[in-house]
Amino acid sequence: MQASADSTDIKKLRVAIASDHAGFEQKTRLVAFLREQGLDVIDCGPEDDNRVDYPDFATKVAYAVVGGLADRGILVCGTGIGMAIAANKIAGIRAANVITPQMAALARQHNDANVVSVSGRFIDPDVNEQIVTTFLSTDFEGGRHSLRVEKIDALD
C-alpha cells in the first residue's frame, strides 16, 4: 500500500523521536536518516544505550506532539509495544505499534495516528525506515474514519 495521493511533504514536518536502550541503535540510525531527508528532528533521548525506562522517553515524545513542538512522533524500543502503551496514556496521543509499511499507512489513513512505535529488535532497520517514511508521508483519509477517531479522542 502506498501513501495517499495527497501525501504530506515530510520535509515540512517536525518530528520528535526517542527510544529505550533496546531501540537506541535504530533510533540513532533513524535520526540520521530523517535529517538526511531534510526533516527537523527533535531527539528526545536517550543519549546512549545504557539501560533506561521506556515510559520516561515515550512520554517526552508524546508531550512534544500534544504540546505542538512536533507534528508527529517516533518511538523505538525492543518490540515497540511498551512505548506505544506508555505514549497512549497521554491525552491526545494515538500511538500505533507498527511492523510493516502497510500498517503504517493504515494507522495514518484510518486512525490518524500521530505517533508510530517500531521494534528495534525484531524489525530490520531498512524496514523501519520504510515504516517511518510511510507514516510521515501518509495523510489521514477523514470521511467515515473521522467519527471513529473523534470517539477515540473522547476516551481521553
Secondary structure, 3 states (H helix, E strand, C coil): CCCCCCCCCHHHCEEEEEECCCCHHHHHHHHHHHHHCCCEEEECCCCCCCCCCHHHHHHHHHHHHHCCCCCEEEEEECCCHHHHHHHCCCCCCCEEECCCHHHHHHHHHHHCCCEEEEECCCCCHHHHHHHHHHHHHCCCCCCHHHHHHHHHHHCC
